[in-house]
Amino acid sequence: MNETERTVRIFHESWDLRDPDRGAAVIADDCRFEDVARGEPQIGPEAYKNDYHRWRTAFPDGECKVVNVITQGPWAVVEFVNTGTQTGILRSSLGDFPPTGRRAVTRYCSVMRVENGKVVEGRDYYDSAGLARQLGLMD
């Protein structure tokens, strides 16, 4: 496993291990990460930890399973699946959504760039409408 793959696996697997400090440790201070579906930038390790806690609050039983990692030089594409039951408030740029008690399975793809063992930029892509439908938030 090369350094790029090792780094992005640490980042993603920290979610499943419930260890946000482990994930934050591989994020550069000036890392620009964007949740494309929400149009929300996340700058640096603290933003990562805030996002981690936002999702963990909404989906306390949430799991993140890496399916595939493809690397080329400093770039990685990570395919993963998030599952969980929304038993907490889901906070987003569209507002706060009360717990629905529904389980969701969402496939994601991250595109990330790694330098010196740290994620320096990245983007998450996923079907936010599909997630909202699974939670009963839209038809």
Backbone as CSV, one residue per row, in Angstrom:
resi,resn,N_x,N_y,N_z,CA_x,CA_y,CA_z,C_x,C_y,C_z
1,MET,0.856,-1.174,0.000,0.000,0.000,0.000,0.902,1.237,0.000
2,ASN,0.630,2.172,-0.905,1.449,3.382,-0.975,0.975,4.430,0.045
3,GLU,1.759,5.489,0.200,1.462,6.515,1.213,0.112,7.190,0.974
4,THR,-0.226,7.438,-0.271,-1.499,8.087,-0.575,-2.657,7.204,-0.119
5,GLU,-2.612,5.932,-0.454,-3.687,5.024,-0.042,-3.738,4.889,1.482
6,ARG,-2.593,4.746,2.111,-2.551,4.620,3.567,-3.213,5.824,4.228
7,THR,-2.897,7.019,3.739,-3.424,8.256,4.322,-4.930,8.353,4.169
8,VAL,-5.451,8.083,2.967,-6.902,8.213,2.766,-7.662,7.113,3.497
9,ARG,-7.042,5.956,3.672,-7.698,4.902,4.467,-7.779,5.319,5.938
10,ILE,-6.712,5.894,6.465,-6.749,6.388,7.853,-7.881,7.401,8.002
11,PHE,-7.973,8.331,7.057,-9.016,9.362,7.072,-10.408,8.722,7.131
12,HIS,-10.714,7.826,6.188,-12.055,7.250,6.111,-12.327,6.242,7.222
13,GLU,-11.351,5.427,7.554,-11.573,4.400,8.569,-11.741,4.999,9.964
14,SER,-11.263,6.229,10.167,-11.444,6.872,11.473,-12.928,7.060,11.795
15,TRP,-13.760,7.222,10.758,-15.201,7.352,10.983,-15.742,6.075,11.609
16,ASP,-15.392,4.941,11.014,-15.905,3.670,11.490,-15.319,3.310,12.862
17,LEU,-14.094,3.756,13.119,-13.446,3.485,14.403,-13.921,4.437,15.501
18,ARG,-14.733,5.424,15.101,-15.232,6.443,16.032,-14.074,7.181,16.702
19,ASP,-13.110,7.561,15.869,-11.889,8.206,16.346,-11.574,9.430,15.491
20,PRO,-12.283,10.554,15.720,-12.056,11.733,14.887,-10.642,12.297,14.993
21,ASP,-9.972,12.091,16.117,-8.595,12.577,16.243,-7.662,11.835,15.287
22,ARG,-7.923,10.549,15.077,-7.122,9.759,14.128,-7.268,10.331,12.716
23,GLY,-8.501,10.661,12.330,-8.733,11.241,11.011,-8.140,12.629,10.886
24,ALA,-8.306,13.440,11.928,-7.791,14.812,11.906,-6.266,14.836,11.806
25,ALA,-5.609,13.795,12.311,-4.146,13.749,12.305,-3.562,13.688,10.900
26,VAL,-4.356,13.271,9.909,-3.837,13.188,8.534,-4.407,14.296,7.650
27,ILE,-4.907,15.363,8.260,-5.443,16.499,7.509,-4.535,17.704,7.705
28,ALA,-4.083,18.276,6.609,-3.228,19.465,6.674,-4.011,20.637,7.262
29,ASP,-3.294,21.513,7.954,-3.943,22.670,8.579,-4.714,23.525,7.585
30,ASP,-4.214,23.605,6.342,-4.870,24.428,5.327,-5.635,23.589,4.303
31,CYS,-5.932,22.341,4.647,-6.677,21.459,3.749,-8.026,22.072,3.401
32,ARG,-8.331,22.064,2.122,-9.644,22.516,1.657,-10.423,21.289,1.224
33,PHE,-11.427,20.934,2.022,-12.273,19.797,1.703,-13.676,20.335,1.469
34,GLU,-14.378,19.774,0.495,-15.711,20.277,0.188,-16.713,19.130,0.093
35,ASP,-17.832,19.295,0.760,-18.983,18.423,0.576,-19.738,19.042,-0.599
36,VAL,-19.567,18.474,-1.781,-20.098,19.069,-3.009,-21.618,19.152,-2.973
37,ALA,-22.288,18.112,-2.476,-23.757,18.109,-2.449,-24.309,19.266,-1.619
38,ARG,-23.634,19.581,-0.524,-24.090,20.676,0.338,-23.430,22.003,-0.019
39,GLY,-22.383,21.976,-0.835,-21.676,23.202,-1.180,-20.981,23.811,0.016
40,GLU,-20.539,22.955,0.935,-19.928,23.441,2.169,-18.443,23.114,2.201
41,PRO,-17.597,24.150,2.270,-16.158,23.889,2.428,-15.833,23.568,3.888
42,GLN,-14.828,22.749,4.064,-14.328,22.416,5.393,-12.824,22.636,5.347
43,ILE,-12.341,23.582,6.122,-10.929,23.946,6.098,-10.231,23.409,7.345
44,GLY,-9.280,22.506,7.151,-8.432,22.030,8.238,-9.029,20.957,9.131
45,PRO,-8.219,20.470,10.073,-8.613,19.365,10.949,-9.816,19.658,11.847
46,GLU,-9.937,20.877,12.344,-11.069,21.194,13.230,-12.396,21.121,12.480
47,ALA,-12.391,21.563,11.221,-13.612,21.471,10.412,-13.983,20.012,10.185
48,TYR,-12.972,19.170,9.971,-13.221,17.733,9.832,-13.884,17.196,11.096
49,LYS,-13.337,17.530,12.266,-13.894,17.022,13.516,-15.319,17.546,13.750
50,ASN,-15.568,18.798,13.381,-16.928,19.348,13.504,-17.900,18.574,12.623
51,ASP,-17.471,18.264,11.392,-18.330,17.502,10.476,-18.535,16.090,10.997
52,TYR,-17.475,15.496,11.523,-17.588,14.160,12.114,-18.665,14.170,13.214
53,HIS,-18.593,15.116,14.124,-19.548,15.161,15.241,-20.965,15.487,14.761
54,ARG,-21.092,16.291,13.713,-22.408,16.596,13.141,-23.070,15.318,12.645
55,TRP,-22.300,14.507,11.884,-22.846,13.247,11.363,-23.059,12.231,12.476
56,ARG,-22.130,12.152,13.414,-22.245,11.163,14.501,-23.452,11.486,15.379
57,THR,-23.777,12.773,15.553,-24.969,13.161,16.307,-26.231,12.680,15.598
58,ALA,-26.277,12.842,14.279,-27.453,12.428,13.507,-27.552,10.910,13.383
59,PHE,-26.402,10.252,13.234,-26.360,8.802,12.999,-25.400,8.140,13.998
60,PRO,-25.795,8.031,15.267,-24.875,7.493,16.273,-24.412,6.068,15.980
61,ASP,-25.224,5.293,15.263,-24.833,3.925,14.922,-24.141,3.857,13.559
62,GLY,-23.820,5.010,12.980,-23.286,5.081,11.630,-22.004,4.278,11.431
63,GLU,-21.895,3.713,10.225,-20.703,2.983,9.819,-20.217,3.527,8.481
64,CYS,-18.915,3.452,8.274,-18.284,3.877,7.022,-17.378,2.749,6.566
65,LYS,-17.691,2.143,5.441,-16.911,1.016,4.931,-16.282,1.381,3.584
66,VAL,-14.968,1.340,3.531,-14.247,1.598,2.281,-14.444,0.395,1.372
67,VAL,-14.843,0.659,0.127,-15.086,-0.383,-0.855,-13.907,-0.502,-1.812
68,ASN,-13.339,0.652,-2.195,-12.305,0.653,-3.220,-11.466,1.921,-3.090
69,VAL,-10.177,1.783,-3.304,-9.272,2.931,-3.331,-8.431,2.828,-4.593
70,ILE,-8.424,3.886,-5.380,-7.608,3.960,-6.595,-6.680,5.152,-6.432
71,THR,-5.392,4.935,-6.611,-4.437,6.039,-6.469,-3.623,6.219,-7.736
72,GLN,-3.225,7.444,-7.956,-2.273,7.788,-9.004,-1.488,8.984,-8.491
73,GLY,-0.223,8.739,-8.150,0.606,9.792,-7.579,-0.006,10.285,-6.275
74,PRO,-0.184,11.615,-6.148,-0.733,12.159,-4.907,-2.264,12.083,-4.832
75,TRP,-2.909,11.596,-5.887,-4.370,11.600,-5.957,-4.944,10.243,-5.596
76,ALA,-6.098,10.275,-4.931,-6.827,9.058,-4.595,-8.314,9.270,-4.851
77,VAL,-8.949,8.228,-5.318,-10.400,8.167,-5.402,-10.813,7.044,-4.456
78,VAL,-11.681,7.377,-3.517,-12.111,6.427,-2.494,-13.614,6.236,-2.625
79,GLU,-14.013,5.000,-2.890,-15.428,4.653,-2.916,-15.754,4.039,-1.554
80,PHE,-16.827,4.533,-0.917,-17.199,4.000,0.391,-18.702,4.070,0.578
81,VAL,-19.183,3.348,1.574,-20.615,3.291,1.871,-20.820,3.695,3.320
82,ASN,-21.709,4.648,3.529,-22.114,5.047,4.873,-23.492,4.470,5.145
83,THR,-23.657,3.895,6.315,-24.966,3.406,6.740,-25.235,3.935,8.140
84,GLY,-26.503,4.075,8.460,-26.846,4.506,9.803,-28.317,4.827,9.932
85,THR,-28.759,4.901,11.175,-30.137,5.233,11.497,-30.163,6.642,12.077
86,GLN,-30.995,7.504,11.492,-31.037,8.892,11.954,-31.877,8.997,13.227
87,THR,-31.181,8.925,14.352,-31.853,9.037,15.652,-31.526,10.356,16.349
88,GLY,-30.750,11.201,15.666,-30.416,12.517,16.200,-30.719,13.588,15.169
89,ILE,-30.577,14.836,15.558,-30.821,15.961,14.647,-29.744,15.979,13.563
90,LEU,-30.185,16.085,12.309,-29.271,16.204,11.174,-29.180,17.684,10.818
91,ARG,-28.024,18.272,11.070,-27.802,19.688,10.782,-27.156,19.815,9.406
92,SER,-27.700,20.718,8.585,-27.135,20.916,7.249,-27.345,22.354,6.803
93,SER,-26.769,22.671,5.663,-26.922,24.012,5.103,-28.377,24.282,4.718
94,LEU,-29.194,23.231,4.618,-30.606,23.382,4.273,-31.486,23.492,5.508
95,GLY,-30.874,23.420,6.679,-31.622,23.505,7.924,-31.370,22.293,8.797
96,ASP,-32.060,22.235,9.911,-31.946,21.131,10.852,-33.143,20.208,10.675
97,PHE,-32.862,18.904,10.607,-33.918,17.915,10.409,-34.015,17.036,11.651
98,PRO,-35.208,16.966,12.259,-35.369,16.155,13.462,-35.177,14.671,13.141
99,PRO,-34.910,13.870,14.164,-34.711,12.443,13.951,-35.911,11.803,13.253
100,THR,-35.631,10.939,12.294,-36.690,10.229,11.574,-36.786,8.773,12.009
101,GLY,-35.731,8.254,12.635,-35.710,6.844,13.010,-35.492,5.920,11.828
102,ARG,-35.224,6.494,10.668,-35.041,5.679,9.459,-33.564,5.377,9.208
103,ARG,-33.343,4.228,8.627,-31.995,3.791,8.272,-31.705,4.200,6.831
104,ALA,-30.480,4.630,6.592,-30.069,5.031,5.241,-28.767,4.323,4.874
105,VAL,-28.642,4.029,3.597,-27.422,3.464,3.018,-27.058,4.378,1.866
106,THR,-25.895,5.017,1.959,-25.498,6.006,0.958,-24.098,5.694,0.449
107,ARG,-23.982,5.605,-0.871,-22.676,5.386,-1.504,-22.038,6.729,-1.790
108,TYR,-20.761,6.827,-1.484,-19.988,8.059,-1.642,-18.776,7.811,-2.521
109,CYS,-18.223,8.911,-3.004,-16.934,8.890,-3.681,-16.182,10.145,-3.247
110,SER,-14.964,9.951,-2.750,-14.093,11.071,-2.380,-12.954,11.148,-3.376
111,VAL,-12.624,12.352,-3.776,-11.430,12.608,-4.578,-10.520,13.428,-3.681
112,MET,-9.303,12.916,-3.451,-8.429,13.543,-2.456,-7.002,13.647,-2.990
113,ARG,-6.316,14.685,-2.535,-4.897,14.853,-2.866,-4.100,14.834,-1.570
114,VAL,-3.018,14.064,-1.569,-2.189,13.867,-0.384,-0.777,14.363,-0.663
115,GLU,-0.226,15.101,0.281,1.174,15.525,0.221,1.807,15.290,1.586
116,ASN,2.955,14.638,1.596,3.695,14.391,2.841,2.826,13.744,3.925
117,GLY,2.004,12.782,3.528,1.192,12.049,4.489,-0.017,12.786,5.023
118,LYS,-0.381,13.914,4.394,-1.537,14.709,4.843,-2.471,14.985,3.658
119,VAL,-3.766,14.948,3.923,-4.750,15.339,2.917,-4.701,16.858,2.796
120,VAL,-4.470,17.352,1.570,-4.382,18.802,1.361,-5.598,19.364,0.620
121,GLU,-6.331,18.476,-0.040,-7.586,18.906,-0.659,-8.433,17.689,-0.946
122,GLY,-9.742,17.920,-1.032,-10.631,16.817,-1.338,-12.049,17.267,-1.559
123,ARG,-12.810,16.357,-2.157,-14.228,16.599,-2.420,-14.992,15.294,-2.224
124,ASP,-16.148,15.371,-1.571,-17.051,14.231,-1.426,-18.219,14.408,-2.384
125,TYR,-18.541,13.335,-3.103,-19.682,13.309,-4.014,-20.621,12.191,-3.570
126,TYR,-21.910,12.490,-3.491,-22.907,11.482,-3.142,-24.278,11.991,-3.549
127,ASP,-25.252,11.100,-3.516,-26.622,11.408,-3.899,-27.381,11.931,-2.679
128,SER,-27.356,13.235,-2.480,-28.018,13.817,-1.306,-29.537,13.682,-1.403
129,ALA,-30.100,13.724,-2.614,-31.555,13.544,-2.763,-31.950,12.131,-2.385
130,GLY,-31.141,11.152,-2.764,-31.406,9.765,-2.397,-31.350,9.578,-0.884
131,LEU,-30.395,10.227,-0.237,-30.304,10.167,1.221,-31.550,10.782,1.853
132,ALA,-31.965,11.947,1.347,-33.153,12.622,1.877,-34.403,11.775,1.693
133,ARG,-34.510,11.079,0.551,-35.664,10.193,0.310,-35.672,9.031,1.308
134,GLN,-34.497,8.439,1.539,-34.424,7.314,2.479,-34.837,7.735,3.891
135,LEU,-34.540,8.978,4.237,-34.884,9.477,5.567,-36.329,10.009,5.644
136,GLY,-37.034,9.999,4.499,-38.409,10.484,4.463,-38.512,11.992,4.483
137,LEU,-37.435,12.674,4.106,-37.422,14.133,4.117,-37.937,14.740,2.826
138,MET,-38.086,13.908,1.785,-38.643,14.363,0.513,-39.217,13.151,-0.220
139,ASP,-40.094,13.435,-1.168,-40.716,12.340,-1.971,-39.752,11.836,-3.018
